[in-house]
Amino acid sequence: MGNTNLGLGIRLDFVCIFLLILAHKCVASGNLTTSSCSQQERQALVKFMHSIKEDHGLLSSWRVGRDCCKWEGVYCDVTGTVVGLHLRGNVQKPHYLVDKYINLLEDNDVVLDLSSSSDYSQELITHDMSWIYGLSKLEQLDLSGVNLGRTQHLNNLCYTIHTLSKLSLSRCGLSMANFGSHHLNSSRELANIKHLDLSENSLSGQLPGFFLNMTSLVFLDYSSNDLSITQSLEKLLNVIPFISELRLSSCHIQNVSLSSTNLNFSTYSSIQHLDLSWNEIEGDFPSILTNMSSLLSLDLSWNKLNSYIPVMPNLLKLDISLNKLRKIEDVGIWRQCHLKELIASYNILEGEMNIGPSTNVSKCSQNALEILYLNLNKLNGSIPGSFGRFTNLRGLDLSDNELTGAIPEALGKLRLLQGLYLSNNQLDSFIPESLGSLTALKEIYLVSNRFTGPLPISLGRLTSLKVISVSSNLLNGTIPNSIGQLTNLQILDISYNSLQGVVSEEHFSNLLMLNYLNANSNNNLLFNISREWMPPFQLKFVHLGSCKIENEFPQWFRTQRKLEKLLLSNASISGPLPTWLRLLPSISDLDLSSNKLTGPLTNLPLVKERLFLQDNLFRGLIPRWFCKMTDLKVLDLSRNRLTGKILKCLWNMSLEVMLLSSNRLSGVIPSSLVGNPSLLWLQVNDNNLNGELPRDLGYLSNLSFLDLGENKISGEIPEWIGENITRLVAFRLHKNNFTGRIPHSLCKSYLLQILDLAHNNLTGSIPHCFGELHGMIEDTLDPYTMSRIGYSYGYGNIMQVIKAYADNTYLCGAPLPKECSPHEKPPTTRSNNKDKEANKSNKKQWRYKLFMFSEEIMDKIYVAVAVKVLKMRRGRETT
């Protein structure tokens, strides 16, 4: 009986504790409120709202109702007291602010978070802080991202809220002018502050006066301010003697500021975490830091250190990435006895990592390291088998080096390893079966090496695996069925190998979490999956290009409702598109190119970004519903059997690339082009288009590639081509019926590299200014392509190579051998055609060799230029 009562009592205690925790969480989240907010707090918040110049909709709910506890971003406890105000939106907080909210459940602090979005076009701006009087009992206040650069009464933060323990004024546009030090000498000012964030402002010179009385401060982030004045760092440290975590990233700190004559870090025995990244520290490791015996983590990344890293016995984490270290011995991976995390990425480390006799390896080194990142260096030689002694290692990154040889079997001893990153080296041999012993492994990246053979069967035992990425190797075996047992696998990338054999549903039977599948460019890999199979996963990304799917469209895709990219190019798929395909949700990218798909362009889903259907056997008209894909950026329907006219509505979309070449399209080029100034590449060559060039074509001012060749277009080349479309890189009008002179305005297309006007009825002289264009072909063609066509680098030579003017009988002037006669009149079109036929048989052999190069070479040049320039354009847009 006594035991029963005891059990009941324990259960009641548990229930009570659970209810208390639940109530506390509801209070913290603002989901449970029995009272309205106080009038004083409401008035304070309303005054803040009115002080904002433009809230960009962030405070729209504040205009509805009187209970501020129901306003968006406002959190109240059960009594109606405002405990939090969060306007940060979806911007991820720095980890120390995340910790703040975690700790909130424990220390029961009152929080006000007015931090704004990091999007500076939507930042909150206020010039008045007097509203803070109504919130005088706050213990945590976050104004990150709120522009206070011209705020009045900023000193109220110090005078009024003397109970503050955490204050964040990051990205507030502050300078020293916002802090009047002569107002802040009271011993009560901010004496309770423990956490202070002033990062990303414009503070420099004399420190804010309130630092003088922060005796309780344990966390300070002063990053992205200016401490370049020699005495600034010393003065800062002297007023925060009990600091535990100090962040001084990007503060323009130089070696002189860390010299022993100006600073004695040994007196700051409380500092455990120090961030000096993104500064101007160069040369030798600052010796003064070695005296900081309390230091647990040290970040010196993004500096210019180039010498020996000393042993710091108590240090647990060291980040020296993005420096100029050259010798692997200087890093000291074998002598840092207590170090748990060593990050030395992106230096200039070279040489081998061998350690010599095993007796030189201390026991502590074998057991301490948990994270070792040496990626993005110049390390060579093989991976030492001695790495197998780091039995506590959880992450090993040796990617982007020059390592050779096989993966040592000893790595199979790292039973705690969760991440193995060996990509972009020259490792070879088989992937060892011993990796199947890494039972904690979650990610394995072996991309861009020279591994051969099959995937290890033992990988199927690694039930924690989330990522297998082995693309761009020489793997030539089969895919083991055991892969199908990896229930946590999310990413499987085996692309660009020579894997072979049959892939069946057994390979995917238990891949419940799979969302990324890439088997692209495994030409001998056959996917043989039954029509009735129902996958256990929902894929977002699929790339099976250049695999063998054969026959009809794979039926198992009909169950995939989360697809974002479906790429099935060159997969031997034949027949019409299935009706269920159009029922799929809209996807970002669809690539069905280079198959044997037939029938009309029906049953396609809506595509948001890129649609590739080229090199198939599609026939019929371009469907009018294509114009519903208003956000489409790339449309490629080239080399099919499409007929009819080009839809006018295509010009009103957001297309950047439209490729309709080598079809059977007819009619004139639509004139409604005004709505699409974003078009960069238009290619409609090799069709049956006729008529003259529409004037609206000149509105495509950003056009870089224009190919109208091999049609029946007539009339003169208009002057406005060069006047309005000044960024042309490639311009092709070959094999049409153009007449008249070449307009001099084309010389304004200063980027022009490919010009093909051959096989027309053009007359007159070639503009002299063509020889002065600065678009040099070497910017886009590699030496191999240049050697194939047999010409040296240079605009003048390449203009001859691309036979720009061939078969225009009455063109004259350089670089043609025919000189222009001042008395010669251009013939009529009728006589022009007649003379052309008569002269074709009489051309000299040397002229024939000069101009009549194969169309294949022309296309190779054109594509090379097009791809290069598009990448350059895209790169400029993203910067």
C-alpha positions in Angstrom: 0.0 0.0 0.0 2.8 2.3 0.9 4.5 1.5 -2.4 1.3 2.3 -4.2 1.0 5.7 -2.5 4.6 6.4 -3.3 4.0 5.6 -7.0 0.9 7.8 -7.1 2.8 10.6 -5.4 5.6 10.4 -8.0 3.1 10.4 -10.8 1.3 13.5 -9.3 4.6 15.3 -8.9 5.4 14.5 -12.5 2.0 15.8 -13.7 2.5 19.0 -11.8 5.9 19.5 -13.2 4.7 18.8 -16.7 1.8 21.4 -16.3 4.2 24.0 -14.9 6.6 23.5 -17.9 3.7 23.6 -20.3 2.4 26.8 -18.7 5.8 28.4 -18.9 6.2 27.6 -22.6 2.8 29.0 -23.3 3.8 32.2 -21.5 7.1 32.4 -23.4 5.4 31.8 -26.8 2.6 34.2 -26.2 -0.1 31.6 -26.8 -1.8 31.8 -23.4 -3.0 35.2 -22.2 -5.7 35.9 -19.7 -5.3 39.6 -19.5 -4.8 42.5 -21.9 -1.5 44.3 -22.0 -1.2 47.3 -19.6 -2.1 50.7 -20.8 1.4 52.0 -20.1 3.0 49.3 -22.3 0.5 49.7 -25.0 1.1 53.4 -25.2 4.8 52.8 -25.3 4.5 50.4 -28.2 2.1 52.7 -30.1 4.6 55.6 -29.6 7.3 53.4 -31.1 5.1 52.5 -34.0 4.4 56.2 -34.7 8.1 57.0 -34.5 8.8 54.6 -37.4 9.0 56.3 -40.8 8.0 53.2 -42.8 7.3 49.8 -41.2 7.0 48.0 -44.6 4.0 46.1 -43.3 5.9 44.6 -40.3 3.6 46.5 -37.9 0.4 46.2 -39.8 -1.3 44.1 -37.1 -0.5 46.8 -34.5 -3.3 49.0 -36.0 -6.0 46.4 -35.2 -7.4 46.2 -31.7 -6.3 47.6 -28.4 -4.8 44.5 -26.9 -1.1 44.6 -27.8 -0.8 41.0 -26.7 -2.5 40.0 -29.9 -0.3 42.1 -32.2 2.0 40.2 -34.5 5.4 39.8 -32.9 4.2 40.8 -29.4 4.4 38.1 -26.6 2.7 38.5 -23.2 2.5 36.4 -20.1 -0.7 35.4 -18.3 -0.9 38.7 -16.6 -0.7 40.7 -19.8 2.8 41.9 -19.3 4.8 42.2 -22.5 7.6 39.7 -22.3 8.8 39.7 -25.9 8.5 41.7 -29.1 10.0 40.0 -32.1 10.2 41.7 -35.5 13.2 39.9 -37.0 11.0 38.1 -39.5 12.7 34.9 -41.0 16.2 36.2 -40.6 18.3 33.6 -38.8 19.7 34.9 -35.5 23.3 34.6 -34.6 23.8 31.6 -32.3 24.2 33.7 -29.2 20.7 35.2 -29.8 19.3 31.7 -30.3 20.8 30.7 -27.0 19.1 33.7 -25.4 15.7 32.4 -26.2 16.6 28.9 -25.1 17.8 30.3 -21.7 14.7 32.3 -21.4 12.8 29.3 -20.2 15.3 28.9 -17.4 16.0 32.4 -16.1 12.5 33.9 -16.7 13.8 37.1 -18.2 11.5 39.7 -19.7 12.4 40.1 -23.4 11.8 42.9 -25.9 13.0 42.1 -29.4 12.6 44.9 -31.9 15.2 43.6 -34.3 14.5 44.3 -37.9 15.1 42.3 -41.1 18.6 42.2 -42.6 17.1 43.5 -45.8 18.3 47.1 -45.7 15.6 48.2 -48.1 13.0 47.2 -45.5 14.8 48.3 -42.3 12.9 50.1 -39.5 14.1 53.7 -38.9 13.2 55.7 -35.8 14.4 59.1 -34.6 12.8 58.9 -31.2 13.5 56.6 -28.3 11.4 58.3 -25.6 8.9 55.5 -25.8 11.3 53.3 -23.9 10.1 55.1 -20.7 7.0 52.9 -20.7 9.1 49.6 -20.7 11.4 50.4 -17.8 11.5 46.8 -16.3 12.9 45.0 -19.3 15.7 42.6 -18.7 16.4 41.8 -22.4 16.1 44.3 -25.3 17.0 43.6 -29.0 16.9 46.5 -31.4 19.1 44.8 -34.0 18.7 46.2 -37.5 16.6 49.2 -36.3 18.3 52.3 -37.7 19.0 54.5 -34.7 21.7 56.6 -36.4 19.8 59.9 -35.9 17.7 58.8 -32.9 17.1 61.4 -30.2 17.2 60.6 -26.5 19.3 57.5 -27.0 20.7 58.0 -23.6 17.3 56.9 -22.2 18.4 53.4 -22.8 21.0 53.9 -20.2 19.1 56.2 -17.8 15.8 54.3 -17.7 16.4 50.6 -18.1 19.0 50.0 -15.4 17.7 46.4 -15.0 18.9 45.3 -18.4 21.0 42.2 -18.5 21.0 41.6 -22.3 21.2 44.4 -24.9 21.6 44.1 -28.6 22.2 47.2 -30.8 23.7 45.4 -33.7 23.4 47.0 -37.2 21.8 50.1 -35.8 23.9 52.6 -37.8 25.5 53.9 -34.6 28.6 56.1 -34.2 30.2 57.6 -31.2 28.0 60.6 -31.6 25.1 58.6 -30.4 26.7 57.9 -27.1 27.3 61.0 -24.9 29.9 59.8 -22.4 29.5 62.8 -20.2 26.0 61.8 -19.5 26.9 58.2 -18.4 29.1 58.4 -15.4 26.5 57.2 -12.8 27.5 54.0 -11.0 24.0 52.8 -11.7 24.2 52.9 -15.4 24.0 49.5 -17.0 25.7 47.9 -14.1 23.7 44.6 -14.6 24.5 44.1 -18.2 25.8 40.6 -18.9 25.3 40.4 -22.6 26.1 43.3 -25.0 26.1 43.2 -28.8 27.2 46.4 -30.6 28.4 44.6 -33.8 28.2 46.0 -37.3 28.1 49.7 -36.5 30.5 52.6 -37.1 32.0 52.9 -33.7 35.6 54.1 -33.5 37.9 56.2 -31.5 36.9 56.8 -27.8 34.8 54.0 -26.3 31.2 54.7 -25.3 31.1 55.9 -21.7 28.7 53.2 -20.4 31.5 50.6 -20.7 33.0 52.1 -17.6 30.4 50.6 -15.3 29.8 47.2 -16.9 31.4 45.1 -14.2 29.0 42.2 -14.8 29.6 41.9 -18.5 30.5 38.4 -19.6 29.6 38.6 -23.4 30.6 41.3 -25.8 30.3 41.4 -29.6 32.1 44.5 -30.9 32.7 43.0 -34.4 32.7 45.2 -37.5 33.7 48.4 -35.6 37.0 50.1 -35.7 39.7 49.4 -33.1 42.6 50.3 -35.4 43.9 53.0 -33.0 46.6 51.4 -30.9 45.2 52.1 -27.5 41.6 51.3 -28.3 41.8 47.5 -27.6 43.7 48.1 -24.4 41.1 50.6 -23.1 38.3 48.2 -24.0 39.8 45.3 -22.2 40.6 47.4 -19.1 36.9 48.2 -18.5 35.6 44.6 -19.0 37.8 42.6 -16.6 35.4 39.7 -16.2 34.5 39.1 -19.8 34.1 35.4 -20.8 33.3 35.7 -24.5 34.8 38.5 -26.6 34.1 38.9 -30.3 36.3 41.4 -32.2 36.0 40.2 -35.8 36.7 42.7 -38.5 37.9 45.5 -36.2 41.0 46.5 -38.1 43.2 45.1 -35.3 46.9 44.9 -36.2 50.0 43.3 -34.7 50.9 46.4 -32.8 47.7 46.3 -30.9 48.5 42.8 -29.7 52.1 43.6 -28.6 53.2 43.0 -25.0 54.1 46.7 -24.7 50.4 47.7 -25.2 48.6 44.7 -23.8 49.0 41.9 -21.3 46.4 39.3 -22.0 47.7 37.2 -19.0 45.8 39.6 -16.7 42.5 38.8 -18.4 42.2 35.3 -16.9 38.4 35.1 -17.5 38.4 35.2 -21.3 37.4 31.7 -22.6 36.3 32.5 -26.1 38.1 35.0 -28.3 37.3 35.9 -31.9 39.9 37.9 -33.8 38.9 36.8 -37.3 38.9 39.1 -40.3 41.6 41.5 -38.9 45.0 42.5 -40.1 47.2 40.3 -38.0 50.1 39.0 -40.0 53.4 37.1 -39.8 54.1 35.3 -36.5 51.5 33.9 -34.2 50.9 36.6 -31.5 52.9 35.3 -28.6 50.8 37.2 -26.1 47.9 34.9 -26.8 49.8 31.9 -25.5 49.7 33.3 -22.0 45.9 33.2 -21.9 45.6 30.0 -19.9 41.8 30.3 -19.6 41.3 30.3 -23.3 39.1 27.5 -24.6 38.4 28.6 -28.2 40.3 31.0 -30.5 39.3 32.2 -33.9 42.1 33.8 -36.0 40.7 33.0 -39.4 40.9 35.5 -42.3 44.2 37.0 -41.2 47.7 36.7 -42.7 49.6 34.4 -40.3 52.3 32.4 -41.9 54.4 30.8 -39.1 54.5 28.1 -36.4 51.3 27.6 -34.3 52.4 27.0 -30.6 50.9 24.5 -28.3 48.3 26.0 -25.9 47.6 23.3 -23.3 44.0 24.3 -22.4 42.8 25.3 -25.9 40.0 23.1 -27.2 39.1 24.9 -30.5 41.4 26.7 -32.9 40.4 28.2 -36.2 43.3 29.4 -38.4 41.6 29.0 -41.7 42.1 31.6 -44.5 45.7 32.5 -43.5 49.0 32.1 -45.3 50.4 29.0 -43.5 52.6 27.0 -45.8 54.0 24.0 -43.8 51.7 21.3 -42.4 54.3 20.9 -39.6 53.5 24.4 -38.5 49.8 23.5 -37.9 50.8 20.8 -35.4 48.1 18.2 -35.8 50.3 15.7 -34.1 51.3 17.8 -31.1 48.2 19.8 -30.1 47.5 17.4 -27.2 44.2 18.7 -25.9 42.8 20.3 -29.0 39.4 19.0 -30.0 38.7 21.1 -33.1 41.4 22.2 -35.5 40.3 24.2 -38.6 43.1 25.1 -41.0 41.2 25.3 -44.2 42.1 27.5 -47.1 45.8 28.1 -46.4 48.7 27.3 -48.6 49.6 24.1 -46.8 51.7 21.8 -48.9 53.7 18.6 -48.6 52.8 15.3 -47.1 51.1 14.6 -43.8 53.3 11.7 -42.8 54.4 11.7 -39.2 57.4 9.4 -39.1 57.9 6.8 -36.4 54.8 5.9 -34.4 56.7 6.6 -31.2 56.5 10.3 -32.0 52.7 10.4 -31.7 51.6 11.3 -28.2 48.6 9.5 -26.7 46.7 12.7 -26.2 46.9 13.5 -29.9 45.5 10.1 -30.7 42.5 10.7 -28.5 41.7 14.4 -28.4 40.8 15.6 -32.0 37.1 15.5 -32.8 37.1 17.9 -35.8 40.0 18.2 -38.3 39.5 20.4 -41.4 42.5 20.7 -43.7 40.5 21.3 -46.9 41.4 23.8 -49.7 45.1 23.5 -49.4 47.9 22.0 -51.5 48.6 18.8 -49.5 49.9 15.9 -51.5 51.0 12.3 -51.0 48.7 9.7 -49.4 46.4 9.9 -46.5 48.4 8.6 -43.5 47.1 5.4 -41.9 47.9 7.1 -38.6 44.7 9.0 -38.9 43.1 5.8 -37.7 44.4 6.7 -34.2 42.1 9.7 -33.9 39.4 7.5 -32.5 37.3 10.4 -31.3 37.2 12.1 -34.7 33.7 13.1 -35.7 34.6 15.2 -38.8 37.5 14.8 -41.2 37.7 17.2 -44.2 40.7 16.8 -46.6 38.9 17.9 -49.7 40.3 20.2 -52.4 43.9 19.1 -52.0 46.3 17.1 -54.2 46.2 13.8 -52.3 46.9 10.6 -54.1 46.7 6.9 -53.5 44.0 4.8 -51.8 41.8 5.5 -48.7 43.7 3.7 -45.9 41.9 0.8 -44.3 42.8 2.3 -41.0 40.0 5.0 -41.4 37.6 2.1 -40.7 38.6 2.4 -37.0 37.0 5.9 -36.7 33.8 4.5 -35.2 32.6 7.9 -34.1 33.1 9.6 -37.5 30.0 11.4 -38.8 31.4 13.3 -41.8 34.1 12.2 -44.3 35.0 14.7 -46.9 37.7 13.7 -49.5 36.4 15.4 -52.7 38.5 17.1 -55.3 41.7 15.1 -54.9 43.4 12.5 -57.0 42.6 9.5 -54.8 42.3 6.2 -56.7 41.8 2.4 -56.2 38.6 0.9 -54.9 36.5 2.5 -52.2 37.4 0.2 -49.3 34.8 -2.1 -47.7 36.3 -1.1 -44.3 34.2 2.1 -44.5 31.3 -0.1 -43.6 32.6 -0.1 -40.1 32.0 3.6 -39.7 28.6 3.0 -38.0 28.1 6.6 -37.0 28.8 8.0 -40.5 26.1 10.4 -41.8 27.8 12.0 -44.8 30.4 10.7 -47.2 31.7 13.0 -50.0 34.2 11.4 -52.5 33.5 13.7 -55.5 36.0 14.3 -58.3 38.6 11.6 -57.6 39.8 8.6 -59.6 38.1 5.8 -57.7 37.3 2.6 -59.7 35.3 -0.5 -59.1 31.9 -0.9 -57.6 30.3 0.8 -54.6 31.1 -1.2 -51.5 28.4 -3.6 -50.4 29.3 -2.7 -46.8 27.8 0.8 -47.2 24.4 -0.8 -46.8 25.3 -1.3 -43.1 25.6 2.4 -42.4 22.0 3.0 -41.3 22.8 6.6 -40.2 23.9 7.7 -43.6 22.2 10.7 -45.0 24.5 11.6 -47.9 26.4 9.5 -50.4 28.1 11.6 -53.0 30.6 9.9 -55.3 30.1 11.8 -58.5 32.8 12.4 -61.1 35.0 9.3 -60.5 35.8 6.2 -62.6 33.5 3.8 -60.8 32.7 1.0 -63.2 31.0 -1.7 -61.2 27.5 -2.3 -60.1 25.3 -0.6 -57.5 24.8 -3.0 -54.6 21.2 -3.9 -53.5 22.2 -3.1 -49.9 22.0 0.6 -50.7 18.2 0.1 -50.6 18.4 -0.5 -46.8 19.6 3.0 -45.9 16.4 4.3 -44.3 17.9 7.7 -43.5 19.5 8.3 -46.8 18.4 11.7 -48.3 21.0 12.3 -51.0 22.4 9.8 -53.5 24.7 11.2 -56.1 26.5 8.7 -58.3 26.7 10.9 -61.4 29.5 11.0 -64.0 30.8 7.6 -63.5 30.8 4.4 -65.6 28.5 2.3 -63.4 26.7 -0.5 -65.1 24.1 -3.2 -64.5 20.5 -3.0 -63.8 18.8 -0.7 -61.2 15.5 -2.1 -59.9 13.0 -1.2 -57.2 15.1 -3.3 -54.8 17.7 -0.6 -54.8 15.2 1.9 -53.5 13.0 -0.4 -51.4 13.6 1.2 -48.0 14.9 4.6 -48.9 12.2 6.4 -47.0 13.9 9.8 -46.7 15.4 10.0 -50.2 14.8 13.4 -51.9 17.8 13.8 -54.2 18.8 11.2 -56.8 21.5 11.9 -59.4 22.8 9.1 -61.7 23.5 11.4 -64.6 26.1 10.2 -67.2 26.3 6.5 -66.4 25.8 5.4 -70.0 25.6 1.6 -69.2 23.2 1.9 -66.2 19.8 0.5 -67.0 16.8 1.5 -64.9 14.3 -1.4 -65.1 11.5 -0.6 -62.7 8.0 -2.1 -63.0 5.1 0.0 -64.0 3.2 -0.8 -60.8 6.0 0.1 -58.3 5.1 2.7 -55.7 8.2 4.4 -54.3 8.4 4.9 -50.5 10.0 8.4 -50.9 9.1 11.8 -52.4 11.9 13.1 -54.6 12.7 16.8 -55.1 15.6 16.4 -57.5 16.0 13.7 -60.1 18.7 13.5 -62.8 18.9 10.3 -64.8 20.4 11.9 -68.0 22.4 9.6 -70.2 21.2 6.5 -68.4 19.1 3.9 -70.1 15.5 4.1 -69.2 14.3 2.9 -72.6 10.8 2.6 -74.0 8.1 4.6 -72.5 8.1 7.4 -69.9 8.8 5.9 -66.4 5.5 5.4 -64.7 6.8 5.6 -61.1 7.3 9.4 -61.4 3.5 9.8 -61.3 3.6 9.4 -57.5 6.2 12.1 -56.9 4.3 15.2 -55.8 7.3 17.3 -54.5 9.4 17.3 -57.7 11.3 20.5 -58.3 13.7 19.3 -61.0 13.2 16.4 -63.3 16.1 15.8 -65.7 15.8 12.8 -68.1 17.8 13.9 -71.1 19.3 11.3 -73.5 17.7 8.4 -71.7 16.3 6.5 -74.7 12.7 7.4 -73.8 10.3 7.0 -76.7 6.7 7.5 -77.4 4.2 10.2 -76.5 4.1 12.0 -73.2 1.9 10.3 -70.6 -1.4 12.0 -69.6 -0.5 11.9 -65.9 2.6 14.1 -66.5 0.5 17.2 -66.8 -1.1 16.5 -63.4 2.2 16.9 -61.5 2.6 20.1 -59.5 4.5 22.8 -61.3 8.3 22.2 -61.2 11.3 24.4 -61.6 13.3 22.5 -64.3 12.2 19.9 -66.8 14.7 18.4 -69.2 13.5 15.7 -71.6 15.9 16.6 -74.4 17.7 14.2 -76.7 15.1 11.4 -76.5 12.7 9.9 -79.1 9.6 11.5 -77.7 6.8 11.9 -80.2 3.4 13.5 -80.6 2.2 17.0 -79.8 3.5 19.2 -76.9 0.6 18.3 -74.7 0.5 16.7 -71.2 3.4 18.8 -69.9 3.3 20.2 -66.4 3.7 23.9 -65.7 7.4 24.7 -65.5 8.7 27.7 -63.6 12.3 28.2 -64.6 13.8 26.0 -67.4 12.2 23.8 -70.1 14.4 21.7 -72.4 12.6 19.6 -75.1 15.2 19.9 -77.9 16.3 17.0 -80.0 13.1 15.0 -80.0 10.4 14.2 -82.6 7.7 16.5 -81.3 5.3 17.7 -83.9 2.4 20.1 -84.3 1.9 23.6 -83.0 3.5 25.3 -80.0 0.5 25.1 -77.5 -1.0 28.5 -76.5 -1.0 27.4 -72.9 2.8 27.7 -72.9 2.2 31.4 -72.3 0.8 30.6 -68.9 4.4 29.9 -67.8 5.1 33.6 -67.3 8.1 33.1 -65.1 9.9 30.7 -67.5 13.6 31.8 -68.0 14.8 29.2 -70.6 12.8 27.6 -73.4 14.5 25.2 -75.8 12.4 23.5 -78.5 15.2 23.2 -81.0 15.5 20.4 -83.5 12.0 19.0 -83.4 9.2 19.0 -86.1 7.1 21.8 -84.9 5.0 23.8 -87.3 2.9 26.9 -87.4 3.7 30.4 -86.3 5.7 31.7 -83.3 3.2 32.6 -80.7 3.1 36.4 -80.0 2.4 35.7 -76.3 5.9 34.1 -75.9 7.3 37.6 -76.1 5.4 38.8 -73.1 7.0 36.2 -70.8 10.1 36.5 -68.7 12.3 34.5 -71.0 16.0 35.1 -71.0 16.8 32.3 -73.6 14.4 31.2 -76.4 15.7 28.6 -78.8 13.4 27.5 -81.6 15.9 26.6 -84.3 15.7 23.7 -86.7 11.9 23.2 -86.8 9.4 23.9 -89.5 8.0 27.2 -88.2 6.7 29.6 -90.7 5.2 33.1 -90.9 6.8 36.4 -89.8 8.7 37.2 -86.6 6.0 38.5 -84.2 6.2 42.3 -83.7 4.9 42.4 -80.1 8.3 42.3 -78.5 8.0 45.3 -76.2 7.1 43.2 -73.1 10.3 41.2 -72.9 13.4 43.4 -72.5 15.0 40.6 -70.4 15.7 38.4 -73.4 19.4 37.6 -73.8 19.5 34.9 -76.4 17.1 34.4 -79.4 17.8 31.6 -81.8 15.2 30.8 -84.5 17.5 29.8 -87.3 16.8 26.9 -89.8 13.0 27.4 -90.1 10.7 28.8 -92.8 10.3 32.4 -91.5 9.7 35.2 -93.9 9.0 38.9 -94.1 11.2 41.7 -92.9 12.7 42.3 -89.4 10.0 43.9 -87.2 10.9 47.3 -85.7 10.0 46.0 -82.3 13.0 43.8 -82.4 15.0 46.9 -81.4 13.3 46.9 -78.0 15.4 43.8 -77.0 18.2 46.1 -75.8 19.8 43.4 -73.6 20.1 40.8 -76.4 23.5 39.2 -76.7 22.8 36.4 -79.1 20.6 36.8 -82.2 20.5 34.0 -84.8 18.0 34.4 -87.6 20.0 32.4 -90.2 18.7 29.8 -92.7 15.2 31.3 -93.2 13.6 33.4 -95.9 13.7 36.8 -94.3 14.1 39.7 -96.7 14.6 43.5 -96.8 17.6 45.5 -95.6 19.5 45.1 -92.3 18.0 48.0 -90.3 20.2 50.7 -88.8 18.4 50.3 -85.5 20.0 46.9 -84.9 23.3 48.5 -83.9 21.7 51.7 -82.5 19.5 49.9 -80.0 21.0 46.5 -79.4 24.5 47.5 -78.5 25.4 44.4 -76.4 25.4 41.9 -79.2 28.0 39.2 -79.0 26.8 37.0 -81.8 24.7 38.2 -84.8 23.9 35.6 -87.6 21.7 36.4 -90.6 23.3 33.8 -93.0 21.3 32.1 -95.8 18.5 34.6 -96.0 17.4 37.1 -98.7 18.7 40.3 -97.2 19.6 43.1 -99.6 21.3 46.5 -99.4 24.3 47.6 -97.4 25.7 46.5 -94.1 24.8 49.2 -91.6 27.6 51.1 -90.0 25.6 51.2 -86.8 26.7 47.6 -86.1 30.1 49.0 -85.0 28.3 50.3 -81.9 28.0 46.7 -80.8 31.3 46.9 -79.1 31.1 43.3 -77.7 30.5 41.7 -81.1 32.6 38.5 -81.7 30.6 36.5 -84.2 29.1 38.0 -87.3 27.7 35.8 -90.0 26.1 37.6 -93.0 27.0 35.0 -95.6 24.7 33.8 -98.4 22.6 36.9 -98.8 22.3 39.6 -101.5 24.2 42.3 -99.7 26.0 45.0 -101.6 28.5 47.8 -101.1 31.6 48.1 -98.9 32.2 46.4 -95.6 32.4 49.1 -92.9 36.0 49.9 -92.0 35.0 50.2 -88.3 34.6 46.4 -88.1 38.4 46.2 -87.8 38.3 48.4 -84.7 35.9 46.3 -82.6 37.4 45.2 -79.3 35.5 41.9 -78.8 38.4 39.5 -78.9 37.7 35.9 -79.6 40.3 34.6 -77.2 38.0 35.7 -74.3 35.6 32.9 -75.2 37.5 30.2 -77.1 39.9 27.7 -75.5 43.3 27.0 -77.2 42.1 23.6 -78.3 39.2 25.1 -80.3 41.6 27.7 -81.8 44.1 25.0 -82.9 41.3 23.0 -84.5 40.4 25.9 -86.8 44.0 26.7 -87.5 44.1 30.4 -86.7 45.9 32.5 -84.1 44.1 34.6 -81.6 42.7 37.9 -82.6 39.5 39.5 -83.8 40.7 40.2 -87.4 41.6 36.5 -88.1 38.5 35.1 -86.5 36.3 37.4 -88.6 37.7 35.6 -91.6 37.4 32.2 -90.1 33.7 32.6 -89.6 33.2 33.4 -93.3 31.2 36.4 -92.4 30.6 37.7 -95.9 30.8 34.6 -98.1 28.5 34.4 -101.2 27.5 38.1 -101.2 28.8 38.7 -104.7 28.7 42.5 -104.7 30.3 43.1 -101.3 33.7 44.6 -101.4 36.5 46.0 -99.3 38.8 44.5 -96.6 39.1 41.8 -95.6 37.8 40.7 -99.0 40.2 40.6 -102.0 37.7 42.6 -104.1 38.4 46.3 -103.8 35.5 48.8 -104.0 35.2 50.9 -107.1 34.1 54.5 -106.5 32.0 54.4 -109.7 30.5 51.0 -109.2 26.7 50.9 -108.5 25.1 48.1 -106.6 23.0 45.9 -109.0 19.4 45.2 -108.6 18.2 42.2 -106.8 17.3 40.4 -110.0 20.7 40.9 -111.7 22.4 40.2 -108.3 20.9 36.8 -108.1 21.8 36.1 -111.8 25.4 37.1 -111.4 25.7 35.1 -108.2 24.8 31.9 -110.0 27.3 32.7 -112.8 30.1 33.5 -110.4 29.8 30.5 -108.2 31.6 28.2 -110.6 34.5 30.7 -111.2 35.6 31.3 -107.6 39.3 31.0 -107.0 40.5 28.0 -104.8 42.2 30.2 -102.2 39.0 32.3 -101.7 37.0 29.1 -101.3 39.3 27.9 -98.6 39.2 31.3 -96.8 35.4 31.3 -96.5 33.9 27.9 -96.9 34.5 26.4 -93.5 32.2 23.7 -92.3 29.0 24.7 -90.4 30.1 22.4 -87.6 33.1 24.6 -86.8 30.9 27.7 -86.9 28.4 26.1 -84.4 31.2 25.1 -82.0 32.5 28.7 -82.0 29.0 30.1 -81.5 28.1 27.8 -78.6 31.5 28.4 -76.9 30.9 32.2 -77.1 27.3 31.9 -76.0 28.0 29.8 -72.9 30.9 31.9 -71.8 29.1 35.2 -72.2 25.9 34.0 -70.5 28.0 33.0 -67.5 29.7 36.3 -67.4 26.4 38.1 -67.6 24.8 36.0 -64.9 27.9 36.5 -62.7 27.6 40.3 -62.9 23.9 40.1 -62.0 24.5 38.2 -58.8 27.2 40.4 -57.5 
